[in-house]
Amino acid sequence: MVTIVVNGRVKDDGTLDLHVTTGLRETDVEVLLVMEPLVLKSGAEAAGEGGWPAGYFQKTFGSLRDNPIAYEPPSQF
């Protein structure tokens, strides 16, 4: 089994075109395609923060303390 990692870009119409050089001669192969969206991080964002800006939770924690969101149960049908 040969593992090849390539990056591609999905077009507006949802298609992904790949051209992969395998180094294999003409033969039948089974192809397993696993797609994972890439999230480009800026230098300020450290890996492992899930894409949130640095310090986001420290800055926003408790911000609705004075005006909490009220939850009302749905009405009976």
N, C-alpha and C positions, 0 to 999 in steps of 0.2 A: 504494500500500500504506500502511496506517495501522498504527502500532505502539502498542498500549495496554498499559500495565503495571498490574496490579491485584494486591492481596494477598487471599488467601482462607484459609479454615480447613477442613481435611478433618475430617469428622465421624467418630465412632467406627465407623460402618459402612463407612468408606472412601469415602464420596461427597463431592464438592466441588460446591457450588452457586454459580454466578457470575451476576451480573446486571451487564451492561456496557452503558453508554450510548455508542454509537459516533458519533452525529451523522450517520449515513448514512440515506438514505431507504430504503424497503422495497426490498430487492434481495438476490440470492444472493451469499454471500461464502464464501470458504474460510477456515477457522479453524485455526491452528496453536497447539497448547497445549503449552507447555514448563513443567514444574513443577520447582522447585528448593526443597528444604526450607530454611526460614529458621532460623538459629541466633541466638538473642538473646544478645548479649554484655553483660556487666556493665561498668561503667565501668573496672574494674580490668584487664579484658582488652583488649589492643590488637588492632587489626585486623592480620591477617597471621600470627597465631600458631596458626592452625588450631583454635581453640577450647580450647587448653590454657591453664591458669592461668599467669599471669606467674611466671617463675622455676621452673616445674615441672621442667624437665630439669636445671637446675643443682642443684636440691635432691635429685633422685632418682638422678642419674648415679652409678654405682658402688655403689649400695645393696646389691647382692647379691654384692659382692666376697668377703666372708667366708663366705658360704653360697651358692655358685653353684647354679644349676639343672642337674641332671644329665640328660643326654639318653641314653636307651637305645634302640638300634635295635629296630624291631618284630621279634617272633619269626617264624620261618619257618612257613608253613602247609603 
